[in-house]
Amino acid sequence: MTRSMRSTLLRLSTYTPRKQSRPAEAGKQVLCEKPMALNVEECDRMIAAAGASGVKLGVSYYRHFYPVLARVKAILEAGEIGTPVIAQMNTFRDF
């Protein structure tokens, strides 16, 4: 790592009220787990802090890349099962 790199990866707990904006205010890049915060006001505060500091703010949601979800999406887009009303999926293994 060179001295010019200022990027920091942080895992922020959503259960730490009013602290979510501090890393961005300190000029740190932020990647947090979902949910991003516990309410819209906290999300807005985090977004504003990142914008004002010129840093990136991201929310990690890795499940978008599960192969099984790509298959579910293809089935839905093809209309193979009709119009879904409600869905729930539990996965307990690696893909």
C-alpha positions in Angstrom: 0.0 0.0 0.0 1.3 3.4 -0.9 0.9 6.6 1.2 -1.3 8.1 -1.5 -4.0 5.5 -0.8 -6.6 6.9 1.6 -9.3 4.3 1.2 -10.7 2.6 4.3 -13.2 -0.2 4.4 -15.4 0.0 7.4 -18.2 -2.2 8.7 -20.7 0.0 10.4 -23.2 -1.3 12.9 -26.7 0.1 12.2 -27.3 -0.1 15.9 -24.8 2.7 16.7 -27.1 5.7 16.5 -25.8 9.1 15.2 -22.4 7.7 14.4 -22.8 6.5 10.9 -21.7 9.8 9.3 -18.5 10.1 11.2 -16.2 8.1 8.9 -17.3 10.0 5.8 -16.9 13.3 7.7 -13.3 12.2 8.5 -12.7 11.7 4.7 -12.9 7.9 4.8 -14.5 5.8 2.0 -17.4 3.9 3.5 -18.9 0.5 2.8 -21.6 -0.6 5.2 -23.8 -3.7 5.6 -27.5 -3.4 4.9 -29.6 -2.0 6.3 -27.7 1.2 5.8 -29.3 2.8 8.8 -32.3 2.4 11.0 -34.3 5.3 9.4 -34.4 7.7 6.5 -33.0 10.6 8.4 -29.8 8.6 9.3 -29.5 7.5 5.6 -29.8 11.1 4.5 -27.1 12.2 7.1 -24.7 9.5 5.8 -25.4 10.5 2.1 -24.9 14.2 2.9 -21.6 13.5 4.8 -20.2 11.5 2.0 -21.2 14.2 -0.6 -19.7 17.0 1.5 -16.5 15.1 2.1 -16.2 13.9 -1.5 -15.9 10.2 -0.5 -17.8 7.1 -1.7 -20.6 5.6 0.3 -21.7 2.0 -0.6 -24.0 -0.6 0.8 -22.9 -4.2 0.5 -25.5 -6.6 -0.7 -23.7 -9.6 -2.0 -26.7 -11.9 -2.5 -27.5 -10.2 -5.9 -24.8 -12.4 -7.3 -26.0 -15.8 -6.1 -26.5 -18.1 -9.1 -29.8 -19.3 -7.8 -31.2 -15.7 -7.8 -30.1 -15.3 -11.5 -32.2 -18.5 -12.2 -35.2 -17.1 -10.3 -34.9 -13.8 -12.2 -34.8 -15.7 -15.5 -37.9 -17.8 -14.6 -39.8 -14.6 -13.6 -38.8 -12.7 -16.7 -39.8 -15.6 -18.9 -43.2 -15.8 -17.3 -42.8 -19.5 -16.5 -44.7 -19.2 -13.2 -47.1 -16.4 -13.8 -47.3 -13.3 -11.7 -45.8 -13.7 -8.3 -47.8 -12.5 -5.3 -45.3 -13.1 -2.6 -42.0 -14.9 -2.4 -39.5 -16.0 0.3 -36.2 -17.8 -0.2 -34.0 -19.3 2.4 -30.5 -20.6 1.4 -28.3 -22.6 3.8 -25.5 -23.6 1.5 -22.7 -22.0 -0.5 -23.2 -21.5 -4.2 
